[in-house]
């Protein structure tokens, strides 16, 4: 269902109750007829993007998330014994 929105003096629009509140960034595509398409976007660093382009690493992460017992224990997470 279409919603009427109005631009303010700075040509900004408040989406208020429109869309998913979790979506805070959008790519905007302007069509020849003047319509605007807002597509939810996620921003990541170039380092994160490079890691996600490694299919072996992605597969390993997915396997570890599916079965956390496979993950190697971290010394940072080990509890130190309490001395009485």
C-alpha positions in Angstrom: 0.0 0.0 0.0 1.5 3.4 -1.0 2.3 6.0 1.7 2.5 9.7 1.0 5.7 11.3 2.4 6.7 14.9 2.2 10.2 16.3 1.8 11.2 19.0 4.3 13.2 22.2 3.4 16.4 20.2 3.3 14.8 17.6 0.9 14.8 15.0 3.7 12.0 12.6 4.5 11.1 10.8 7.8 10.3 7.2 7.2 8.9 6.8 10.7 6.7 3.7 10.7 7.7 2.6 7.3 10.1 -0.3 6.7 11.9 -2.6 9.1 13.3 -0.7 12.1 16.4 -2.8 12.0 17.3 -1.4 8.5 19.2 1.8 9.1 21.2 2.0 5.8 19.9 1.8 2.3 21.2 1.9 -1.2 19.0 4.3 -3.3 18.4 3.7 -7.0 16.7 6.4 -9.0 14.6 5.2 -11.9 14.0 7.2 -15.1 10.4 7.9 -14.0 11.8 9.6 -10.9 10.8 6.8 -8.5 13.3 5.9 -5.8 14.0 2.3 -4.8 15.5 1.9 -1.2 17.3 -1.4 -0.8 18.5 -2.3 2.8 22.3 -2.3 2.9 25.0 -3.6 5.3 28.3 -1.9 5.5 31.5 -3.8 6.2 35.2 -3.2 6.1 37.3 -4.2 3.1 39.0 -6.7 5.5 35.6 -8.3 6.3 34.7 -8.5 2.7 38.0 -10.2 1.8 37.5 -12.8 4.5 34.0 -13.5 3.2 35.3 -14.1 -0.3 37.4 -17.1 1.1 35.0 -20.0 0.6 37.1 -22.4 2.7 37.1 -20.0 5.6 33.3 -19.3 5.3 32.6 -23.1 5.3 34.8 -23.6 8.4 33.0 -20.8 10.2 29.6 -22.2 9.3 30.7 -25.7 10.5 32.0 -24.3 13.8 28.8 -22.3 14.3 26.7 -25.4 13.7 28.7 -27.5 16.1 30.5 -25.3 18.7 32.2 -28.3 20.3 34.5 -28.4 17.2 36.0 -25.0 18.1 39.4 -24.9 19.6 39.4 -23.8 23.2 40.8 -20.3 23.7 43.2 -19.6 26.6 41.5 -16.2 27.0 38.2 -17.9 27.8 39.5 -20.5 30.3 38.6 -19.7 33.8 41.5 -19.5 36.2 41.1 -21.5 39.4 40.1 -19.5 42.4 42.7 -19.6 45.2 41.3 -19.8 48.7 
